[in-house]
Amino acid sequence: MSTATMSEKSDIIVDHEANAVIRKYMLWALGAGLVPVPWLDMAAIAGVQLKMLSELAAKYSQSFSDSKAKVAIGTLVGSVVPGQMASGFVGGLVKMIPFVGMVAVPAFAGASTYALGKVFEQHFASGGTFLNFDAAAVRQHFAELYEKGKTAVSGIAAEAASPAKK
């Protein structure tokens, strides 16, 4: 087996593992979005996303920078936050609306975690690091991935709602 073929297989394995990491943390983010205390849920979601970036960095043999990761999360996730959730007091009120808050926040958490994970998976796979990550340059791509993340969250919800197959 040639070195190139072995390297390609190694890349495929890492990418597969990265996808598993992203899915795992999407599920954790969905759960964090269910925290019934306004603003505490957002802190929990950010913590989940930070942990995901740490694990993805390790998968791609990149050093993790807590401060750079926090800036990336704030910049990217902040760019897609719906207006109601972005404005402090009103954002907390969304959580208090029966059913709406219990659906909107977890859906946002799962979709934004998916998009964040995918952006960093691509960045790390192309040899990028936290030091050369430019959040402003990938905002549009993040927004596109956020939309795909909403579809992924719907798929997870459908899986959870379907009866177990025997």
VOGUNU-238099 format. One record per atom (N, C-alpha, C, O): residue number from 0; atom name; residue in three letters; x, y, z. Coordinates in steps of 0.2 Angstrom, whole numbers. Each point is the difference from the previous one (the first is absolute). Example, Ala and Ser with C-alpha at 12.3 -4.5 7.8 and 13.67 -1.06 7.14 Angstrom:
2
 vodren tilum lolum     X     Y     Z
      0     N   ala    66   -28    39
      0    CA   ala    -4     6     0
      0     C   ala     4     6     0
      0     O   ala     5    -1     3
      1     N   ser    -7     6    -7
      1    CA   ser     4     6     1
      1     C   ser    -4     5     3
      1     O   ser     3     6     1
This chain:
166
 vodren tilum lolum     X     Y     Z
      0     N   met     4    -6     0
      0    CA   met    -4     6     0
      0     C   met     4     6     0
      0     O   met     5     1     4
      1     N   ser    -6     4    -8
      1    CA   ser     4     6    -1
      1     C   ser    -1     5     6
      1     O   ser    -5    -1     4
      2     N   thr    10     5    -3
      2    CA   thr    -1     5     6
      2     C   thr    -6     4    -1
      2     O   thr    -3     2     4
      3     N   ala     2     0   -11
      3    CA   ala    -5     5    -1
      3     C   ala    -7    -4     2
      3     O   ala    -4     4     3
      4     N   thr     3   -10    -5
      4    CA   thr    -6    -4     1
      4     C   thr    -1     0     8
      4     O   thr    -6     1     2
      5     N   met    11    -3     2
      5    CA   met     0     0     7
      5     C   met    -2     7     3
      5     O   met    -4     0     4
      6     N   ser     7     5    -7
      6    CA   ser    -2     7     3
      6     C   ser    -7     1    -2
      6     O   ser    -3     3     5
      7     N   glu     0    -4   -11
      7    CA   glu    -7     1    -1
      7     C   glu    -4    -4     4
      7     O   glu    -5     3     3
      8     N   lys     6    -9    -1
      8    CA   lys    -4    -4     4
      8     C   lys     1     3     7
      8     O   lys    -6     0     4
      9     N   ser    11     2    -2
      9    CA   ser     1     3     7
      9     C   ser    -4     7     0
      9     O   ser    -4     1     5
     10     N   asp     4     3   -10
     10    CA   asp    -4     6     0
     10     C   asp    -8    -2     0
     10     O   asp    -4     3     3
     11     N   ile     2    -8    -6
     11    CA   ile    -7    -3     0
     11     C   ile    -2    -2     7
     11     O   ile    -5     2     2
     12     N   ile     9    -5     1
     12    CA   ile    -1    -2     7
     12     C   ile    -1     6     5
     12     O   ile    -5     0     3
     13     N   val    10     4    -4
     13    CA   val    -1     6     4
     13     C   val    -6     4    -1
     13     O   val    -3     3     4
     14     N   asp     1    -2   -11
     14    CA   asp    -6     4    -2
     14     C   asp    -6    -4     3
     14     O   asp    -5     3     3
     15     N   his     5   -10    -3
     15    CA   his    -6    -3     3
     15     C   his     0     1     7
     15     O   his    -6     1     3
     16     N   glu    12    -2     0
     16    CA   glu     0     2     8
     16     C   glu    -3     7     1
     16     O   glu    -3     1     5
     17     N   ala     5     4    -9
     17    CA   ala    -2     6     1
     17     C   ala    -7     1     0
     17     O   ala    -3     4     4
     18     N   asn     0    -7    -9
     18    CA   asn    -7     0    -1
     18     C   asn    -4    -3     6
     18     O   asn    -5     2     2
     19     N   ala     8    -7     1
     19    CA   ala    -3    -3     6
     19     C   ala     1     5     6
     19     O   ala    -5     0     4
     20     N   val    10     3    -4
     20    CA   val     1     5     6
     20     C   val    -5     6    -1
     20     O   val    -3     2     5
     21     N   ile     2     0   -11
     21    CA   ile    -5     5    -1
     21     C   ile    -7    -2     1
     21     O   ile    -4     4     4
     22     N   arg     2   -10    -5
     22    CA   arg    -7    -3     1
     22     C   arg     0     0     8
     22     O   arg    -6     2     3
     23     N   lys    11    -5     0
     23    CA   lys    -1    -1     7
     23     C   lys    -1     7     4
     23     O   lys    -4     1     4
     24     N   tyr     8     4    -6
     24    CA   tyr    -1     7     3
     24     C   tyr    -6     3    -2
     24     O   tyr    -3     4     3
     25     N   met     0    -5    -9
     25    CA   met    -6     2    -2
     25     C   met    -6    -2     5
     25     O   met    -4     4     2
     26     N   leu     5   -11    -1
     26    CA   leu    -5    -3     5
     26     C   leu     1     4     7
     26     O   leu    -5     1     3
     27     N   trp    11     0    -1
     27    CA   trp     1     3     7
     27     C   trp    -3     7     0
     27     O   trp    -3     2     4
     28     N   ala     4     2   -10
     28    CA   ala    -2     7    -1
     28     C   ala    -8     0     0
     28     O   ala    -3     4     4
     29     N   leu     0    -9    -7
     29    CA   leu    -7    -1     0
     29     C   leu    -3     0     8
     29     O   leu    -4     3     2
     30     N   gly     8    -8     1
     30    CA   gly    -2     0     7
     30     C   gly     1     6     5
     30     O   gly    -4     2     4
     31     N   ala    10     1    -6
     31    CA   ala     2     7     4
     31     C   ala    -6     5    -2
     31     O   ala    -1     4     5
     32     N   gly    -1    -4   -11
     32    CA   gly    -6     4    -2
     32     C   gly    -6    -1     4
     32     O   gly    -4     5     1
     33     N   leu     3   -10     2
     33    CA   leu    -6    -2     4
     33     C   leu     1     3     8
     33     O   leu    -5    -1     3
     34     N   val    11     3    -1
     34    CA   val     0     3     6
     34     C   val    -5     5     1
     34     O   val     0     5    -4
     35     N   pro    -4    -5    10
     35    CA   pro    -6     4     0
     35     C   pro     2     7     3
     35     O   pro    -5     4     0
     36     N   val    11    -3     1
     36    CA   val     2     7     3
     36     C   val     2     4    -6
     36     O   val     6    -1    -3
     37     N   pro    -9     7     2
     37    CA   pro     2     4    -6
     37     C   pro     8     3     2
     37     O   pro     1     1     5
     38     N   trp     2    -1   -10
     38    CA   trp     8     2     0
     38     C   trp     4    -5     2
     38     O   trp     6    -1    -2
     39     N   leu    -8    -3     7
     39    CA   leu     4    -6     2
     39     C   leu     1    -5    -6
     39     O   leu     5    -3    -1
     40     N   asp   -11     2    -2
     40    CA   asp     0    -4    -6
     40     C   asp     5     2    -5
     40     O   asp     4    -4    -3
     41     N   met    -3    10     1
     41    CA   met     5     3    -4
     41     C   met     7    -1     2
     41     O   met     5    -2    -4
     42     N   ala    -4     2    10
     42    CA   ala     7    -1     3
     42     C   ala     1    -8    -1
     42     O   ala     6    -1    -1
     43     N   ala   -11    -3     3
     43    CA   ala     2    -7    -1
     43     C   ala     1    -2    -8
     43     O   ala     4    -4    -1
     44     N   ile    -8     7    -3
     44    CA   ile     1    -1    -7
     44     C   ile     7     2    -2
     44     O   ile     4    -3    -4
     45     N   ala    -1     9     6
     45    CA   ala     6     2    -2
     45     C   ala     6    -4     3
     45     O   ala     5    -2    -3
     46     N   gly    -7    -1     9
     46    CA   gly     5    -5     3
     46     C   gly     0    -6    -4
     46     O   gly     6    -3    -1
     47     N   val   -11     0    -2
     47    CA   val     0    -6    -4
     47     C   val     4     2    -6
     47     O   val     3    -4    -2
     48     N   gln    -5    10    -1
     48    CA   gln     4     1    -6
     48     C   gln     7     1     1
     48     O   gln     4    -2    -5
     49     N   leu    -2     5    10
     49    CA   leu     7     0     2
     49     C   leu     4    -6     0
     49     O   leu     5    -2    -2
     50     N   lys    -9    -3     6
     50    CA   lys     3    -7     1
     50     C   lys     0    -3    -7
     50     O   lys     5    -4    -1
     51     N   met    -9     5    -3
     51    CA   met     0    -3    -7
     51     C   met     6     2    -4
     51     O   met     3    -4    -3
     52     N   leu    -2    11     3
     52    CA   leu     6     2    -3
     52     C   leu     6    -2     2
     52     O   leu     5    -2    -3
     53     N   ser    -4     1    10
     53    CA   ser     6    -3     3
     53     C   ser     1    -8    -3
     53     O   ser     5    -1    -1
     54     N   glu   -11    -2     1
     54    CA   glu     1    -7    -2
     54     C   glu     1    -1    -8
     54     O   glu     4    -4    -2
     55     N   leu    -7     9    -2
     55    CA   leu     2     0    -7
     55     C   leu     7     2    -1
     55     O   leu     4    -3    -4
     56     N   ala    -1     8     8
     56    CA   ala     7     2    -1
     56     C   ala     4    -6     1
     56     O   ala     5    -1    -3
     57     N   ala    -6    -3     8
     57    CA   ala     4    -6     2
     57     C   ala    -1    -5    -6
     57     O   ala     5    -3    -1
     58     N   lys   -10     2    -2
     58    CA   lys    -1    -5    -5
     58     C   lys     5     2    -6
     58     O   lys     2    -4    -3
     59     N   tyr    -2    10     2
     59    CA   tyr     5     3    -6
     59     C   tyr     7     2     3
     59     O   tyr     3     3    -4
     60     N   ser    -2    -5    10
     60    CA   ser     7     1     3
     60     C   ser     2     7     0
     60     O   ser     5     2    -2
     61     N   gln   -10     3     3
     61    CA   gln     1     7     1
     61     C   gln     0     2     7
     61     O   gln    -4    -3     4
     62     N   ser     8     8    -2
     62    CA   ser     0     2     7
     62     C   ser    -7     4     1
     62     O   ser    -2     4    -4
     63     N   phe    -1    -5    10
     63    CA   phe    -6     3     2
     63     C   phe     1     7     3
     63     O   phe     5     0     5
     64     N   ser    -8     5    -7
     64    CA   ser     1     7     3
     64     C   ser    -7     2     3
     64     O   ser    -5     1    -4
     65     N   asp     4    -1    10
     65    CA   asp    -7     1     3
     65     C   asp    -2     7    -1
     65     O   asp    -6     1    -2
     66     N   ser    11     4     2
     66    CA   ser    -2     7    -2
     66     C   ser    -2     1    -7
     66     O   ser    -5     3    -2
     67     N   lys     9    -6    -3
     67    CA   lys    -2     0    -7
     67     C   lys    -6    -3    -1
     67     O   lys    -4     2    -4
     68     N   ala     2    -8     7
     68    CA   ala    -6    -4    -1
     68     C   ala    -6     4     2
     68     O   ala    -5     1    -3
     69     N   lys     6     3     9
     69    CA   lys    -6     4     2
     69     C   lys    -1     6    -4
     69     O   lys    -6     1    -2
     70     N   val    11     2    -1
     70    CA   val    -1     5    -5
     70     C   val    -4    -3    -6
     70     O   val    -4     4    -3
     71     N   ala     7    -9     0
     71    CA   ala    -3    -3    -6
     71     C   ala    -8    -2     2
     71     O   ala    -4     1    -5
     72     N   ile     3    -4    10
     72    CA   ile    -7    -2     2
     72     C   ile    -4     7     0
     72     O   ile    -6     0    -3
     73     N   gly     8     5     7
     73    CA   gly    -4     6     1
     73     C   gly    -1     3    -7
     73     O   gly    -5     3    -2
     74     N   thr    10    -3    -2
     74    CA   thr    -1     4    -7
     74     C   thr    -4    -4    -5
     74     O   thr    -5     3    -3
     75     N   leu     6   -10     3
     75    CA   leu    -4    -4    -5
     75     C   leu    -7    -1     3
     75     O   leu    -5     2    -4
     76     N   val     4    -4    10
     76    CA   val    -7    -1     2
     76     C   val    -4     6     1
     76     O   val    -6     0    -1
     77     N   gly    10     5     3
     77    CA   gly    -3     7     1
     77     C   gly    -3     3    -7
     77     O   gly    -4     4     0
     78     N   ser     7    -7    -6
     78    CA   ser    -2     3    -6
     78     C   ser    -7    -3    -3
     78     O   ser    -3     3    -4
     79     N   val     1    -9     8
     79    CA   val    -6    -3    -3
     79     C   val    -6     0     6
     79     O   val    -5    -2    -1
     80     N   val     7     5     7
     80    CA   val    -5     0     5
     80     C   val    -6     4    -2
     80     O   val     1     6    -2
     81     N   pro    -7    -9     2
     81    CA   pro    -6     4    -2
     81     C   pro     0     6     5
     81     O   pro     2     0     6
     82     N   gly    -5     5    -9
     82    CA   gly    -1     7     3
     82     C   gly    -3    -1     7
     82     O   gly     3     4     5
     83     N   gln    -8    -8    -4
     83    CA   gln    -3     0     7
     83     C   gln     5    -3     5
     83     O   gln     0     1     6
     84     N   met     4    -6    -8
     84    CA   met     5    -3     5
     84     C   met     6     4     1
     84     O   met     3    -1     5
     85     N   ala    -2     6   -10
     85    CA   ala     6     4     1
     85     C   ala     0     5     5
     85     O   ala     5     2     3
     86     N   ser   -11     1    -2
     86    CA   ser    -1     6     4
     86     C   ser    -2    -3     7
     86     O   ser    -5    -1     2
     87     N   gly    10     1     2
     87    CA   gly     0    -2     7
     87     C   gly    -6    -2     3
     87     O   gly    -2    -6     1
     88     N   phe    -2    11     1
     88    CA   phe    -6    -1     4
     88     C   phe    -5    -4    -4
     88     O   phe    -3    -4     2
     89     N   val     2     7    -8
     89    CA   val    -5    -4    -4
     89     C   val     2    -7    -2
     89     O   val    -4    -4     0
     90     N   gly    10     3    -1
     90    CA   gly     3    -7    -1
     90     C   gly    -2    -4     6
     90     O   gly    -2    -6    -1
     91     N   gly     3     8     7
     91    CA   gly    -2    -4     6
     91     C   gly    -8    -1     0
     91     O   gly    -2    -5     2
     92     N   leu    -2    10    -4
     92    CA   leu    -7    -1    -1
     92     C   leu    -2    -6    -4
     92     O   leu    -5    -3     1
     93     N   val     9     2    -7
     93    CA   val    -2    -5    -5
     93     C   val     0    -7     4
     93     O   val    -5    -4    -2
     94     N   lys     9     3     6
     94    CA   lys     0    -6     4
     94     C   lys    -6    -1     4
     94     O   lys    -2    -6     2
     95     N   met    -1    11     0
     95    CA   met    -6     0     5
     95     C   met    -6    -1    -4
     95     O   met    -5    -2     3
     96     N   ile     5     2   -10
     96    CA   ile    -6    -1    -3
     96     C   ile    -2    -7    -1
     96     O   ile     5    -4    -2
     97     N   pro   -10     1     5
     97    CA   pro    -2    -7    -1
     97     C   pro     1    -3    -7
     97     O   pro    -2     4    -4
     98     N   phe     5    -9     4
     98    CA   phe     2    -4    -6
     98     C   phe     4     4    -5
     98     O   phe     5    -4    -2
     99     N   val    -5    10     1
     99    CA   val     4     4    -5
     99     C   val     7    -1     3
     99     O   val     5    -1    -4
    100     N   gly    -4     3    10
    100    CA   gly     7     0     3
    100     C   gly     3    -7     1
    100     O   gly     6    -1    -1
    101     N   met   -11    -4     2
    101    CA   met     3    -6     1
    101     C   met     2    -4    -7
    101     O   met     3    -5     0
    102     N   val    -5     9    -6
    102    CA   val     2    -3    -6
    102     C   val     5     5    -3
    102     O   val     5    -3    -3
    103     N   ala    -6     9     3
    103    CA   ala     4     5    -3
    103     C   ala     8    -1     2
    103     O   ala     4     0    -4
    104     N   val    -3     0    11
    104    CA   val     6     1     2
    104     C   val     4    -7    -1
    104     O   val     6     0    -2
    105     N   pro    -9    -6     3
    105    CA   pro     4    -6    -2
    105     C   pro     1     0    -7
    105     O   pro     6    -3    -2
    106     N   ala   -10     5    -2
    106    CA   ala     1    -1    -8
    106     C   ala     5     5    -2
    106     O   ala     5    -2    -4
    107     N   phe    -5     8     7
    107    CA   phe     6     5    -1
    107     C   phe     7    -3     2
    107     O   phe     5     0    -3
    108     N   ala    -5    -3     9
    108    CA   ala     6    -3     3
    108     C   ala     2    -6    -4
    108     O   ala     6     0    -2
    109     N   gly   -10    -4    -1
    109    CA   gly     2    -6    -4
    109     C   gly     3     2    -7
    109     O   gly     5    -2    -2
    110     N   ala    -9     7    -1
    110    CA   ala     2     2    -6
    110     C   ala     7     4     0
    110     O   ala     4     0    -4
    111     N   ser    -4     5     9
    111    CA   ser     6     4     0
    111     C   ser     6    -5     2
    111     O   ser     6     2    -2
    112     N   thr    -7    -7     6
    112    CA   thr     6    -4     2
    112     C   thr     2    -4    -6
    112     O   thr     6    -1    -1
    113     N   tyr   -11    -2    -3
    113    CA   tyr     2    -3    -7
    113     C   tyr     4     4    -4
    113     O   tyr     5    -2    -2
    114     N   ala    -7     9     1
    114    CA   ala     3     4    -5
    114     C   ala     7     2     3
    114     O   ala     5     0    -4
    115     N   leu    -4     1    10
    115    CA   leu     6     1     3
    115     C   leu     5    -6     0
    115     O   leu     6     1    -2
    116     N   gly    -8    -7     3
    116    CA   gly     4    -6    -1
    116     C   gly     2    -1    -7
    116     O   gly     6    -1    -1
    117     N   lys   -11     2    -4
    117    CA   lys     2    -1    -7
    117     C   lys     5     6    -2
    117     O   lys     5    -2    -4
    118     N   val    -6     8     6
    118    CA   val     5     5    -2
    118     C   val     7    -2     2
    118     O   val     5     0    -3
    119     N   phe    -4    -2    10
    119    CA   phe     6    -2     2
    119     C   phe     3    -6    -2
    119     O   phe     6    -1    -1
    120     N   glu   -11    -4    -1
    120    CA   glu     3    -6    -3
    120     C   glu     3     1    -7
    120     O   glu     5    -2    -1
    121     N   gln    -8     6    -3
    121    CA   gln     3     2    -6
    121     C   gln     6     4     1
    121     O   gln     5    -1    -4
    122     N   his    -5     6     9
    122    CA   his     6     4     1
    122     C   his     6    -4     2
    122     O   his     6     0    -3
    123     N   phe    -7    -5     8
    123    CA   phe     5    -4     2
    123     C   phe     3    -5    -5
    123     O   phe     6    -1    -1
    124     N   ala   -11    -2    -3
    124    CA   ala     2    -5    -5
    124     C   ala     4     4    -6
    124     O   ala     4    -4    -3
    125     N   ser    -5    10     2
    125    CA   ser     4     3    -5
    125     C   ser     7     3     3
    125     O   ser     3     4    -3
    126     N   gly    -2    -6     9
    126    CA   gly     7     2     4
    126     C   gly    -1     6     4
    126     O   gly     5     3     2
    127     N   gly   -11     0    -2
    127    CA   gly    -1     6     4
    127     C   gly     1    -1     8
    127     O   gly     0    -5     2
    128     N   thr     1    11     1
    128    CA   thr     1    -1     8
    128     C   thr    -4     6     3
    128     O   thr    -3     4    -4
    129     N   phe     3    -4    10
    129    CA   phe    -4     5     3
    129     C   phe     3     7    -1
    129     O   phe    -3     5     0
    130     N   leu    10    -5    -1
    130    CA   leu     4     6    -1
    130     C   leu    -2     4    -6
    130     O   leu     0     6    -1
    131     N   asn    -2   -11    -5
    131    CA   asn    -1     3    -6
    131     C   asn    -7     0    -2
    131     O   asn    -2     1    -6
    132     N   phe    -3    -2    11
    132    CA   phe    -7     0    -2
    132     C   phe    -3     7     0
    132     O   phe     2     4     4
    133     N   asp    -5    -3   -10
    133    CA   asp    -3     7    -1
    133     C   asp    -8    -1     0
    133     O   asp    -3    -2    -5
    134     N   ala     0     3    11
    134    CA   ala    -7    -1     0
    134     C   ala    -4     5    -4
    134     O   ala    -5    -3    -3
    135     N   ala     7     9     2
    135    CA   ala    -3     4    -5
    135     C   ala     0    -3    -7
    135     O   ala    -5     1    -4
    136     N   ala    10    -4     2
    136    CA   ala     0    -3    -7
    136     C   ala    -4    -6    -1
    136     O   ala    -2    -1    -6
    137     N   val     0    -2    11
    137    CA   val    -5    -6    -1
    137     C   val    -7     1     3
    137     O   val    -4    -5     0
    138     N   arg     2    11     1
    138    CA   arg    -6     2     3
    138     C   arg    -6    -3    -5
    138     O   arg    -5    -3     2
    139     N   gln     6     5    -8
    139    CA   gln    -5    -2    -5
    139     C   gln    -1    -8     0
    139     O   gln    -5    -3     0
    140     N   his    11     0     0
    140    CA   his     0    -8    -1
    140     C   his    -3    -2     7
    140     O   his    -4    -5    -1
    141     N   phe     6     8     6
    141    CA   phe    -3    -2     7
    141     C   phe    -8     0    -1
    141     O   phe    -4    -4     3
    142     N   ala     1    10    -5
    142    CA   ala    -7     1    -1
    142     C   ala    -3    -6    -4
    142     O   ala    -5    -2     1
    143     N   glu     8     0    -7
    143    CA   glu    -2    -5    -4
    143     C   glu     0    -7     4
    143     O   glu    -5    -4    -1
    144     N   leu    10     3     5
    144    CA   leu     1    -6     4
    144     C   leu    -6     0     5
    144     O   leu    -2    -5     2
    145     N   tyr     1    11     1
    145    CA   tyr    -5     0     5
    145     C   tyr    -7    -2    -3
    145     O   tyr    -4    -3     4
    146     N   glu     3     5   -10
    146    CA   glu    -7    -2    -3
    146     C   glu     0    -8    -1
    146     O   glu    -5    -3     1
    147     N   lys    11     0    -3
    147    CA   lys     1    -7     0
    147     C   lys    -1    -3     7
    147     O   lys    -3    -5     0
    148     N   gly     5     8     5
    148    CA   gly     0    -2     6
    148     C   gly    -7     0     3
    148     O   gly    -2    -5     4
    149     N   lys    -2     9    -6
    149    CA   lys    -8     0     1
    149     C   lys    -3    -6    -3
    149     O   lys    -4    -4     4
    150     N   thr     6     2   -10
    150    CA   thr    -2    -6    -3
    150     C   thr     2    -6     4
    150     O   thr    -3    -5     1
    151     N   ala    10     5     1
    151    CA   ala     2    -6     4
    151     C   ala    -3     0     7
    151     O   ala    -2    -6     2
    152     N   val     0    11     1
    152    CA   val    -4     0     6
    152     C   val    -6    -3    -1
    152     O   val    -3    -4     4
    153     N   ser    -1     6    -9
    153    CA   ser    -6    -3    -2
    153     C   ser     0    -8    -1
    153     O   ser    -4    -3     2
    154     N   gly    10     1    -5
    154    CA   gly     1    -7    -1
    154     C   gly     1    -4     7
    154     O   gly    -3    -5     1
    155     N   ile     6     9     3
    155    CA   ile     1    -3     7
    155     C   ile    -6    -1     4
    155     O   ile    -2    -5     3
    156     N   ala    -2    11    -4
    156    CA   ala    -7     0     3
    156     C   ala    -5    -6    -3
    156     O   ala    -3    -3     4
    157     N   ala     4     2   -10
    157    CA   ala    -4    -5    -3
    157     C   ala     2    -7     2
    157     O   ala    -4    -4     1
    158     N   glu    11     3     0
    158    CA   glu     2    -6     2
    158     C   glu    -2    -2     7
    158     O   glu    -2    -5     2
    159     N   ala     2    11     2
    159    CA   ala    -3    -1     7
    159     C   ala    -7    -2     1
    159     O   ala    -2    -3     4
    160     N   ala    -2     6    -9
    160    CA   ala    -7    -1     0
    160     C   ala    -2    -6    -3
    160     O   ala    -6    -3     2
    161     N   ser    10     0    -6
    161    CA   ser    -2    -6    -3
    161     C   ser     0    -6     4
    161     O   ser     5    -1     5
    162     N   pro    -9    -4    -5
    162    CA   pro     0    -6     4
    162     C   pro     6    -4    -1
    162     O   pro     3     0    -6
    163     N   ala     0    -3    11
    163    CA   ala     6    -4     0
    163     C   ala    -2    -6    -5
    163     O   ala    -5    -3     0
    164     N   lys    10     2    -4
    164    CA   lys     0    -6    -5
    164     C   lys     2    -6     3
    164     O   lys     5     0     4
    165     N   lys    -9    -5    -5
    165    CA   lys     2    -7     3
    165     C   lys     3    -4    -5
    165     O   lys     2    -6     2
